């Protein structure tokens, strides 16, 4: 099975100038934990996660005037739609992340989450192994 078979394609992108409050509103409205940051042509510039909002904004108490550019992870780990789910699961583990932007020709075409993989019984072991690797403590290891 390939990434394109499990990825979410109905995604909302934000710009680098999107205010933090608007990002949080989008996450709540869409019930998602991350938003890709894209230019007007749909090229991926970064990603903002719910964890970024908590650790980089709320914990620092610096909400006013902040935009996605201030807290996003630049150059996030990405996958192609044709990558195998097994290889994507290895990326979740090795980079201790829960979401992977899916990019084709440098444009975002979807998001693959660890939950997407766990929802398929055939991949439960891989999802469990990835979650175990992600859950290893050690502070802020990754920005996405």
URFENFEN-V789751 format. One record per run of one state. SS is the DSSP state (alpha for helix, beta for strand, coil for the rest). FROM is the first residue (numbers start at 0). TO is the last residue. If there is no record, write none. Layout:
ss:SS from:FROM to:TO
ss:SS from:FROM to:TO
This chain:
ss:coil from:0 to:0
ss:beta from:1 to:1
ss:alpha from:2 to:5
ss:coil from:6 to:6
ss:beta from:7 to:7
ss:coil from:8 to:11
ss:beta from:12 to:13
ss:coil from:14 to:17
ss:beta from:18 to:18
ss:alpha from:19 to:29
ss:coil from:30 to:32
ss:beta from:33 to:37
ss:coil from:38 to:41
ss:beta from:42 to:48
ss:alpha from:49 to:57
ss:coil from:58 to:65
ss:beta from:66 to:66
ss:alpha from:67 to:70
ss:coil from:71 to:71
ss:beta from:72 to:73
ss:coil from:74 to:76
ss:beta from:77 to:78
ss:coil from:79 to:82
ss:beta from:83 to:83
ss:alpha from:84 to:94
ss:coil from:95 to:97
ss:beta from:98 to:103
ss:coil from:104 to:105
ss:beta from:106 to:112
ss:alpha from:113 to:117
ss:coil from:118 to:119
ss:alpha from:120 to:133
ss:coil from:134 to:143
